[in-house]
Amino acid sequence: MYDSHWSHCKLQFKIVASHIVNISEVASHTVKPMCTLEPQEPCSNSCGSGYQNISLFCDDWRNEFRFNFTATCTSSTGCTGGWSFWTNFGECSTTCDEGHQVVTRRCDNPLPGRDAPYCDGKDVQYVNCNLGGCPDIPLSRSWSCWEDDGHCSTSCGNGTQLRRRRCNNPAPTNGGETCLGDILNKVHCHTKECPVYKWGHLKELNLTQNDLKDIMKDEINEMKNNLTIDSKNISATIRKRISARDDRLSAASVGYVGVALLVIPLVMIIVVDAPRVFAVVATIYRKVCSRKSAQLANAQ
């Protein structure tokens, strides 16, 4: 009776009593509506292969029968994800010398189960790479900043000054080109205004004779106008001073003559006309002396 009722199920699901069968083989056959498979518990291993109790329920037109058996099963719901090997090495970030490249990995060895956490760690990593030393690149030189080379050519007023620069910014390497242009440069300079009316400082300046004349022209003309001497007035003054009856030379006359001899040459030296001044003074002095001598001779 047992065998006759179960013969079609045994043939359909390849069930052998008291033996473990593969659930995949059982499920691979066409299940007629009269029989169904009902797992009684989860797979014994939540990640990988295990065992599971299965209930086979069959209902034909005469009776209902239920048969329990143990079958192999595979589950991944509890599998913890695992990393694959590092792959997909990207290009090195530099074409020479040291750089870095990107590598990746996937969390699929195995894939994490529905109830398991994702892989721990990063899926991207940077690793060092070295493609060999870089070739030497020619480096051309350029000029440094201009620097003063010496002092201004004059201590006051307008002058010139040299400036110098160096072709060392940076120094050429590997056959690089040198700098183009001049090393020295002349520029205008002006330290301060010249003290035009302070003649004592003119000797400190590197001025030509024409420069001196231009600087002193206005004052020289003014002094010439103020020191113009009328020869007639001088003669009258001298005659008036020496007409006294005293046989001795008048002290006042000698004083006037002495002052004239001192002041007039100094003024004329400043006017840069010393030879003519000395000639005039010598002539006046000789005339005064000769007249005094004549008066003394007549008095005796």
C-alpha positions as CSV (number, residue, x, y, z in Angstrom):
1,M,0.0,0.0,0.0
2,Y,2.8,2.4,0.9
3,D,4.8,1.6,-2.1
4,S,1.9,1.8,-4.4
5,H,0.8,5.2,-3.2
6,W,4.4,6.6,-3.3
7,S,5.6,5.1,-6.5
8,H,4.9,8.0,-8.7
9,C,6.4,10.5,-6.2
10,K,9.6,8.4,-5.9
11,L,9.9,8.3,-9.6
12,Q,9.2,12.0,-9.9
13,F,11.6,13.3,-7.2
14,K,14.0,10.4,-7.0
15,I,13.3,10.0,-3.3
16,V,14.8,7.1,-1.4
17,A,13.7,6.8,2.2
18,S,16.3,7.4,4.9
19,H,18.8,8.9,2.3
20,I,19.9,12.5,1.7
21,V,19.3,13.7,-1.7
22,N,20.3,16.9,-3.5
23,I,17.6,19.5,-3.3
24,S,18.7,20.9,-6.7
25,E,18.0,17.5,-8.3
26,V,14.6,17.3,-6.7
27,A,13.7,20.8,-7.8
28,S,15.0,20.2,-11.3
29,H,12.1,17.9,-12.2
30,T,8.7,19.1,-13.1
31,V,6.6,19.1,-10.0
32,K,3.1,18.1,-10.7
33,P,0.3,20.0,-9.0
34,M,-0.4,17.1,-6.7
35,C,3.0,17.5,-5.0
36,T,4.9,20.5,-3.4
37,L,8.2,21.0,-1.6
38,E,8.1,22.9,1.7
39,P,11.4,23.7,3.5
40,Q,11.0,23.2,7.2
41,E,14.0,25.3,8.3
42,P,16.7,27.5,6.9
43,C,19.9,26.1,5.4
44,S,22.2,24.9,8.2
45,N,25.0,27.2,6.8
46,S,24.1,30.8,6.1
47,C,27.1,31.2,3.8
48,G,28.0,28.3,1.6
49,S,26.8,24.7,1.4
50,G,24.8,23.0,4.2
51,Y,21.8,20.8,4.9
52,Q,18.1,21.5,5.1
53,N,15.0,19.6,6.2
54,I,12.5,19.5,3.4
55,S,8.8,18.4,3.5
56,L,7.3,16.9,0.4
57,F,3.5,17.1,0.4
58,C,1.5,15.2,-2.2
59,D,-2.3,15.2,-2.7
60,D,-3.9,12.9,-5.2
61,W,-7.5,12.1,-5.8
62,R,-7.5,9.6,-3.1
63,N,-5.2,10.5,-0.2
64,E,-2.8,13.1,1.1
65,F,0.7,12.1,2.1
66,R,3.6,14.1,3.6
67,F,7.2,12.9,3.5
68,N,10.1,14.6,5.3
69,F,13.7,14.3,4.1
70,T,17.1,16.0,4.4
71,A,18.6,17.7,1.4
72,T,21.8,19.7,0.6
73,C,21.4,23.5,0.3
74,T,23.5,26.6,-0.5
75,S,23.0,30.0,1.1
76,S,24.7,33.4,0.9
77,T,22.5,35.5,3.1
78,G,25.0,35.5,5.9
79,C,28.2,35.7,3.8
80,T,30.6,38.4,4.7
81,G,31.9,40.2,1.6
82,G,35.5,39.6,0.6
83,W,37.8,41.7,-1.5
84,S,39.1,40.7,-4.9
85,F,42.7,41.2,-5.9
86,W,44.0,44.7,-6.7
87,T,43.5,45.3,-10.4
88,N,43.1,48.0,-13.0
89,F,46.4,49.7,-12.4
90,G,46.1,53.2,-13.9
91,E,48.8,55.2,-15.6
92,C,51.6,56.7,-13.6
93,S,50.9,60.3,-12.7
94,T,54.3,61.4,-14.2
95,T,56.2,60.5,-17.3
96,C,59.5,60.3,-15.5
97,D,60.8,60.1,-12.0
98,E,58.5,59.1,-9.1
99,G,54.8,59.4,-9.3
100,H,51.7,57.4,-8.2
101,Q,49.0,55.3,-9.9
102,V,45.5,54.2,-8.9
103,V,44.5,50.5,-8.3
104,T,41.1,49.2,-7.5
105,R,39.4,46.1,-6.1
106,R,35.9,44.8,-5.7
107,C,33.9,43.4,-2.9
108,D,32.8,40.2,-4.7
109,N,35.0,37.5,-3.3
110,P,32.4,36.6,-2.2
111,L,29.6,39.1,-2.5
112,P,28.2,40.1,0.9
113,G,24.9,38.4,1.8
114,R,21.7,40.1,2.4
115,D,22.2,40.1,6.1
116,A,26.0,40.6,6.1
117,P,28.1,43.7,6.2
118,Y,30.0,45.1,3.3
119,C,33.7,44.5,2.9
120,D,35.9,46.5,5.4
121,G,38.4,48.9,3.8
122,K,38.8,51.0,0.7
123,D,38.3,49.9,-2.9
124,V,40.8,52.5,-4.2
125,Q,44.5,52.8,-3.4
126,Y,47.4,54.9,-4.6
127,V,50.7,53.2,-5.1
128,N,54.1,54.6,-6.0
129,C,55.5,54.2,-9.5
130,N,58.8,55.1,-11.1
131,L,59.3,55.3,-14.8
132,G,63.0,56.2,-14.6
133,G,64.9,59.5,-14.4
134,C,63.8,62.5,-16.3
135,P,66.0,63.7,-19.2
136,D,68.1,66.8,-18.7
137,I,66.2,69.9,-19.9
138,P,68.1,72.9,-21.2
139,L,67.6,75.9,-18.9
140,S,68.3,79.3,-20.3
141,R,69.6,82.2,-18.2
142,S,67.9,85.5,-17.4
143,W,69.1,88.8,-16.1
144,S,69.2,89.8,-12.4
145,C,67.9,93.2,-11.3
146,W,69.8,96.3,-12.1
147,E,72.2,97.5,-9.4
148,D,74.0,100.8,-9.0
149,D,77.7,100.6,-10.1
150,G,79.5,103.5,-8.5
151,H,78.2,107.0,-7.5
152,C,76.6,109.8,-9.5
153,S,79.1,111.6,-11.6
154,T,78.3,114.9,-9.8
155,S,77.7,115.6,-6.2
156,C,74.9,118.0,-7.0
157,G,72.8,118.8,-10.0
158,N,72.3,116.5,-13.0
159,G,74.8,113.8,-13.7
160,T,75.1,110.2,-14.9
161,Q,75.5,106.9,-13.1
162,L,76.3,103.4,-14.3
163,R,74.1,100.4,-13.4
164,R,75.1,96.8,-13.7
165,R,73.2,93.5,-14.0
166,R,74.3,89.9,-14.0
167,C,73.3,87.0,-16.1
168,N,72.8,84.6,-13.3
169,N,69.0,84.3,-12.7
170,P,69.4,81.3,-12.9
171,A,72.6,80.1,-14.3
172,P,72.3,78.2,-17.6
173,T,72.4,74.4,-17.6
174,N,72.4,71.6,-20.1
175,G,73.2,73.9,-23.0
176,G,70.7,76.7,-22.2
177,E,71.0,80.0,-23.9
178,T,72.8,83.0,-22.3
179,C,71.2,86.4,-21.7
180,L,70.6,88.9,-24.4
181,G,71.4,92.6,-23.9
182,D,73.9,94.9,-22.2
183,I,75.5,94.3,-18.8
184,L,76.0,98.0,-18.1
185,N,73.5,100.8,-18.5
186,K,73.9,104.6,-18.0
187,V,71.1,106.5,-16.3
188,H,70.6,110.1,-15.2
189,C,71.0,110.9,-11.6
190,H,70.3,114.0,-9.4
191,T,71.5,113.8,-5.8
192,K,70.6,117.4,-4.8
193,E,70.5,121.0,-6.0
194,C,73.8,122.7,-6.4
195,P,74.5,125.7,-4.0
196,V,74.8,128.2,-6.9
197,Y,75.7,131.3,-4.7
198,K,78.2,129.5,-2.4
199,W,81.4,129.8,-4.4
200,G,83.5,128.2,-1.8
201,H,81.8,124.8,-2.7
202,L,82.5,125.2,-6.5
203,K,85.9,123.6,-6.2
204,E,84.3,120.4,-4.9
205,L,82.3,120.0,-8.2
206,N,83.7,118.6,-11.3
207,L,82.6,121.6,-13.4
208,T,84.1,122.9,-16.6
209,Q,85.1,126.6,-17.1
210,N,81.9,127.2,-19.1
211,D,79.9,125.7,-16.2
212,L,81.6,128.1,-13.8
213,K,80.9,131.1,-16.0
214,D,77.2,130.1,-16.3
215,I,76.8,129.7,-12.5
216,M,78.7,132.9,-11.6
217,K,77.5,135.1,-14.5
218,D,74.6,136.9,-12.6
219,E,76.7,137.7,-9.5
220,I,79.7,138.8,-11.5
221,N,77.6,141.2,-13.5
222,E,76.1,142.6,-10.3
223,M,79.5,143.0,-8.7
224,K,80.9,144.7,-11.8
225,N,78.1,147.3,-11.7
226,N,78.6,147.9,-7.9
227,L,82.4,148.2,-8.2
228,T,82.7,150.5,-11.2
229,I,85.5,152.9,-10.4
230,D,85.6,156.5,-11.8
231,S,89.3,157.3,-12.4
232,K,88.7,161.1,-12.2
233,N,87.1,160.8,-8.8
234,I,89.9,158.6,-7.5
235,S,92.5,161.1,-8.7
236,A,90.6,164.0,-7.1
237,T,90.4,162.1,-3.8
238,I,94.0,161.2,-3.9
239,R,95.0,164.8,-4.6
240,K,92.8,166.1,-1.8
241,R,94.4,163.6,0.6
242,I,98.0,164.5,-0.3
243,S,97.6,168.3,-0.5
244,A,98.2,168.7,3.3
245,R,101.3,170.8,4.3
246,D,102.5,168.1,6.6
247,D,105.8,166.7,5.2
248,R,104.9,163.2,6.5
249,L,102.6,160.9,4.5
250,S,99.1,161.2,5.8
251,A,98.0,158.2,7.8
252,A,94.5,158.4,6.3
253,S,95.9,158.5,2.8
254,V,98.1,155.5,3.5
255,G,95.1,153.7,5.0
256,Y,92.8,154.5,2.0
257,V,95.5,153.4,-0.4
258,G,96.1,150.2,1.6
259,V,92.4,149.4,1.7
260,A,92.1,150.0,-2.0
261,L,95.2,147.8,-2.6
262,L,93.6,145.0,-0.6
263,V,90.0,145.2,-1.6
264,I,90.2,145.9,-5.3
265,P,92.5,143.0,-6.1
266,L,90.3,140.6,-4.1
267,V,87.2,141.7,-5.9
268,M,88.8,141.6,-9.3
269,I,90.1,138.1,-8.6
270,I,86.6,136.9,-8.0
271,V,85.5,138.5,-11.3
272,V,88.2,136.5,-13.0
273,D,90.0,139.6,-14.3
274,A,93.1,139.7,-12.0
275,P,95.7,140.8,-14.6
276,R,94.0,144.0,-15.5
277,V,93.2,144.8,-11.9
278,F,96.8,144.4,-10.9
279,A,97.9,146.6,-13.8
280,V,95.4,149.4,-12.8
281,V,96.4,149.2,-9.1
282,A,100.1,149.3,-9.9
283,T,99.6,152.3,-12.1
284,I,97.7,154.1,-9.4
285,Y,100.2,153.2,-6.8
286,R,103.1,154.5,-9.0
287,K,101.3,157.7,-9.6
288,V,100.7,158.3,-6.0
289,C,104.2,157.5,-5.0
290,S,105.7,159.7,-7.7
291,R,103.6,162.6,-6.7
292,K,104.5,162.2,-3.0
293,S,108.2,162.0,-3.9
294,A,107.9,165.2,-6.0
295,Q,106.1,167.1,-3.1
296,L,108.8,166.0,-0.7
297,A,111.5,167.1,-3.0
298,N,109.9,170.5,-3.5
299,A,109.4,171.0,0.2
300,Q,113.1,170.4,0.9
